[in-house]
């Protein structure tokens, strides 16, 4: 199975759990042994790539601003690209600029994805049951790209992926190991850094810096 094969499955689940007028959002970045695989929750209509009129890549966070503060603070983003993201309006993103952003993500050797790929109109919460439908697909993603470390954002995503009750505040910088296929992978749970979790972004940055220092050789 390839990442392209997985997109077909995401589209099927979009019809079940997402907004019918929007497309599913896939993933993006370095697809061959990235240093980090970042796993968020699920996309919303704020991502302009979810529009059926969008002809470019269907990757996370296209047309948004705040999440790129995290990656720039981690020194995982080109300064000029970051400045352009902060200065343009969402509808001013072009398919060429989105490709440029994700080329920079690739160069910096990380991969961005969501546990749930079903795009919603807004940031309404999804049930565990919906996220659980995507769990095996996420594991396939990880098995295909083979990251050095997987960073899970927030309690809900962490609990589902690690199959145990997780409170980020109680397990900061704690290593979890999970076997996927024939390989054991390293997982960390960190605070969700955007939306309602924006006030925790400094803690997210602190913990990810520590993870990078200790896990990325």
PyMOL commands that set and color helices and strands:
alter all, ss='L'
color gray80, all
select helices_A, chain A and resi 3-17+48-50+67-73+79-87+90-92+95-107+128-145+155-162+168-170+195-215
alter helices_A, ss='H'
color red, helices_A
select strands_A, chain A and resi 27-29+36-44+110-120+149-153+176-180+183-190
alter strands_A, ss='S'
color yellow, strands_A
deselect
rebuild
show_as cartoon
